[in-house]
């Protein structure tokens, strides 16, 4: 026996035509025509498409990769409504909330990847992130698909950048590593967010 449901109000044909293209465009922007995480299949994408993207689009792509990974790990992920705050995400699990700033690097210089650890205010002046604003940096080396989960307490406020030299990127030992800290101990340390 069929049960009857209350009929939903009918939507006009013009409403459907107006909304459907917008939904398709939004999906294209979110996916950026690439998988959520880099892999051997996205090597071509990183070499040919990523260099033509603006820094803002690259950052947005890295944020979407982080968001997908955090959700897959069972976190509740919250994104601020605008992008002028000091953090990119708030993640929560079992009552513990953390503020995450996502950084990405697509190219190496002198066998190391650089992540900016200062933020710009509306006045365009740069200042370092503080522990009152951010709990962790989540730094993605896109070509190698390597994440570094670095607590803000481990980042030098004087330096202005986080320099990471993964062993996979070392071609020669001619140039000394810039910066005084070794961040290799934070490689793939997702357990710090638990």
Residue, then its C-alpha position, 0 to 999 in steps of 0.5 A: x500500500x502506498x502512503x501519500x506524502x505532502x507534495x513539495x512546492x513546484x519550482x518554476x522552470x526558470x528557477x531550475x535553469x538559473x540554479x543548475x549552471x551555478x551548481x556546476x560551476x561551483x563544483x568545477x572551482x572546488x575540484x580544480x579538475x584534479x583529484x583531492x590528493x596529489x599522486x602519480x596521476x596528478x604529476x602532469x597536473x602539477x607540472x602543467x596546470x599548477x604553474x599557471x594558477x595564481x597563488x590564491x588558487x593554489x592555496x585554495x586547492x591545498x586547503x581543499x586537500x587538507x579539508x578532505x583528509x581531515x574529514x576522512x580522519x573523523x574531524x569536524x571541519x569548520x571553515x571561516x566565512x571569509x579569508x581575512x582571519x589568522x587561520x584557515x580551519x577549525x577542526x574538532x574531535x572529542x571536544x578538542x578544537x584546533x586552529x589550523x593554518x594551511x600552507x603549500x609549496x609547489x616548487x623547491x629552491x636550493x633543495x628546500x621548500x619554503x612556507x611563509x609564516x607571517x600574515x598580512x593585515x589589511x594595511x599590507x604589513x606582515x607580522x608573524x602568526x602567534x599562539x593566540x591565533x593559530x595552533x598548527x601549521x599544516x604544510x603541503x609539499x604538493x609535488x611530493x604529496x608530503x604533509x608537515x603538521x607543525x605546532x606554532x610553538x616550534x616555528x621561529x617568529x623572527x625568521x618569517x618562513x618555515x624551510x623544509x628539506x625532505x630527503x626526496x628533494x635533496x639533489x646535492x648538498x652544496x647549499x646549506x639548509x636555511x633556517x635553524x630548525x629541523x622540521x622533519x620530525x613533524x612529517x606526516x604527524x597527523x597524530x599531533x592533532x588527535 
